[in-house]
């Protein structure tokens, strides 16, 4: 019978962000943030936006960049946590 206090550990080598999946997520959101700033630059060059339109475009790009930074931090934090967990399991400490 399974012990609910100490659940069985997942099989070795299995994790949420194994391989290149985490890097793909991080690079995708960084690329999206860069494209948002390129779009803002093109918008400012090609059109004559009002002050409100400028503020809106720059705010939108800033929010996309903020989301990209938090997503990258989460992805790299999860992968670091998984590596440390695997290290402790190998040493028998956790």
Phi, psi and omega per residue, in radians:
X1 nan 2.487 -3.127
X2 -1.321 2.484 3.095
X3 -1.590 2.042 -3.091
X4 -1.208 -0.385 3.135
X5 -1.322 -0.661 -3.129
X6 -2.112 1.447 -3.103
X7 -1.179 2.725 3.130
X8 -1.147 2.552 -3.137
X9 -1.369 2.646 3.117
X10 -1.184 2.794 3.122
X11 -1.025 2.578 -3.122
X12 -1.124 2.502 3.106
X13 1.483 0.055 3.131
X14 -1.892 2.324 3.125
X15 -2.833 3.016 -3.097
X16 -1.222 -0.753 -3.016
X17 -2.074 0.776 3.115
X18 -1.303 2.554 3.095
X19 1.382 -2.470 -3.058
X20 -1.693 0.107 -3.084
X21 -1.102 -0.756 3.125
X22 -1.132 -0.736 3.108
X23 -1.128 -0.659 3.124
X24 -1.106 -0.731 3.100
X25 -1.101 -0.840 -3.103
X26 -1.078 -0.813 -3.140
X27 -1.156 -0.580 3.123
X28 -1.151 -0.803 -3.122
X29 -1.257 -0.552 3.062
X30 -1.174 -0.714 3.071
X31 -1.094 -0.694 3.103
X32 -1.111 -0.715 3.105
X33 -1.122 -0.742 3.125
X34 -1.118 -0.723 3.109
X35 -1.134 -0.585 3.113
X36 -1.146 -0.663 3.105
X37 -1.269 -0.579 3.042
X38 -1.116 -0.713 3.111
X39 -1.114 -0.690 3.085
X40 -1.093 -0.776 3.123
X41 -1.064 -0.770 3.109
X42 -1.134 -0.688 3.118
X43 -1.069 -0.752 -3.141
X44 -1.232 -0.541 -3.134
X45 -1.410 -0.702 -3.013
X46 -1.477 -0.470 -3.098
X47 -2.050 3.009 3.033
X48 -2.002 1.391 -3.052
X49 -1.286 2.649 3.025
X50 -1.296 3.028 3.142
X51 -1.081 -0.714 3.122
X52 -1.112 -0.681 3.109
X53 -1.190 -0.672 3.085
X54 -1.094 -0.827 3.141
X55 -1.071 -0.732 3.134
X56 -1.115 -0.778 -3.131
X57 -1.144 -0.753 -3.122
X58 -1.214 -0.653 3.086
X59 -1.117 -0.730 3.121
X60 -1.093 -0.770 3.121
X61 -1.144 -0.653 3.116
X62 -1.154 -0.675 3.102
X63 -1.161 -0.675 3.081
X64 -1.113 -0.724 3.113
X65 -1.127 -0.727 3.109
X66 -1.070 -0.764 3.090
X67 -1.092 -0.669 3.114
X68 -1.129 -0.733 3.130
X69 -1.113 -0.765 -3.136
X70 -1.186 -0.625 3.110
X71 -1.155 -0.765 3.109
X72 -1.102 -0.711 3.113
X73 -1.094 -0.703 3.129
X74 -1.173 -0.772 -3.125
X75 -1.094 -0.834 -3.116
X76 -1.249 -0.545 3.070
X77 -1.169 -0.738 3.121
X78 -1.139 -0.756 -3.124
X79 -1.169 -0.646 3.085
X80 -1.141 -0.741 3.109
X81 -1.055 -0.729 3.128
X82 -1.144 -0.680 3.123
X83 -1.160 -0.725 3.114
X84 -1.159 -0.672 3.120
X85 -1.108 -0.726 3.092
X86 -1.156 -0.637 3.109
X87 -1.131 -0.772 3.135
X88 -1.183 -0.605 3.115
X89 -1.166 -0.670 3.139
X90 -1.157 -0.601 -3.124
X91 -1.466 -0.163 3.126
X92 1.423 0.275 -3.117
X93 -1.617 -0.213 -3.034
X94 -2.420 nan nan
